[in-house]
Amino acid sequence: MKFRPCIDLHGGCVKQIVGSTLTTEELNDDNDDCHPKKSSQLATNFSADRPSSDFAKLYQKDQLYGGHVIMLGPGNETAARQALQAWPGGLQIGGGITTANAQQWLDDGASHVIVTSFVFRPDGVIDYDRLTELVQATGGPQRLVLDLSCRKKKPPRPDQNNNDNNDKDDGPYYVVTNKWQTFTDFQVNAANLQHLSQYCDEFLVHGVDVEGKQCGILQDLVALLGEASPIPVTYAGGVRSLQDLDLVKQLGRGRVDCTVGSALDIFGGSLPYRDVVAWHYSVVQQQEEQQSPPNQPAPNQPASLPQQEEERPPQPPQEEQPSEKEQNQPPPPES
């Protein structure tokens, strides 16, 4: 299990948004800077005054590979490229990816492209012709991530406590497209995950109904992904503490990576980013030690938090010490 960072872009600015409030109208709005006109629906948790490249450089410094840059609507291409150029090969890119532009984004520095809506028809059925074309356009499934962000068709009850959100009576999860507003007929289950795994390298799954709300994870969804996904999968949604990360690790059997967004202090939240990075490296080290043979050092040890070289103060010059030969010379004769 690993922590996967994120850079969400809206109107050319790094933001944290409650995903379920982002409508098609919001995405088509004429927002050309970090101060768009006020909306009655869009819920924004955080808007950065720093460029996307600053966040990419931070993740590079901490060697947090596999994070995602998501373009929420038009006007984000420049900011996305700035992030990718700040850390070539370290980040994935999603939002408006098609066969026409996928390879260009890879050339611009993305390790993978992330796609959802492009491979689903308006009637909610997967278009396997498009999916196959996309695999071919990216040179194979090894650079493609399928975003299977999902919701239950029966929304959570108003009194439901997300701290113990494990109610399977609400029905299965279905993939949603068009900024999470349109249900498809694609159910997130073991058989479907197994089938789609041949077309991609990873899955990305947002728990849409808790995404951006810092209200606890969708426990049943994390458990499903840990049990059923045959390839690497990243869960995002509702994380607000290190205890939530521990819960993802437990329910996901150590096989589900996790993204934290609005809760982090670098995005205006209360959860220290540094604590999450330290937690990440602690988990990575534990997993490597468990995979190592007895009495053998874990591979690539030590798995520790990257450290900056400590600056040492200048030292005063030391007197030159006589060599061993000089020390053994007889004293000069007395005059």
VENZI-V232814 format. One record per run of one state. SS is the DSSP state (@ for helix, = for strand, . for the rest). FROM is the first residue (numbers start at 1). TO is the last residue. If there is no record, write none. Layout:
BEGIN
ss from to
SS FROM TO
SS FROM TO
END
This chain:
BEGIN
ss from to
. 1 2
= 3 4
. 5 5
= 6 10
. 11 12
= 13 17
. 18 18
@ 19 21
. 22 23
@ 24 28
. 29 43
= 44 47
. 48 51
@ 52 61
. 62 66
= 67 71
. 72 76
@ 77 86
. 87 90
= 91 94
. 95 101
@ 102 107
. 108 112
= 113 115
. 116 116
@ 117 119
= 120 120
. 121 125
= 126 126
. 127 127
@ 128 137
. 138 140
@ 141 143
= 144 147
. 148 149
= 150 152
. 153 161
@ 162 164
. 165 167
@ 168 170
. 171 172
= 173 177
. 178 181
= 182 187
. 188 189
@ 190 199
. 200 201
= 202 207
. 208 218
@ 219 228
. 229 231
= 232 236
. 237 241
@ 242 251
. 252 255
= 256 259
. 260 263
= 264 264
@ 265 267
. 268 270
= 271 271
. 272 272
@ 273 291
. 292 323
@ 324 327
. 328 335
END
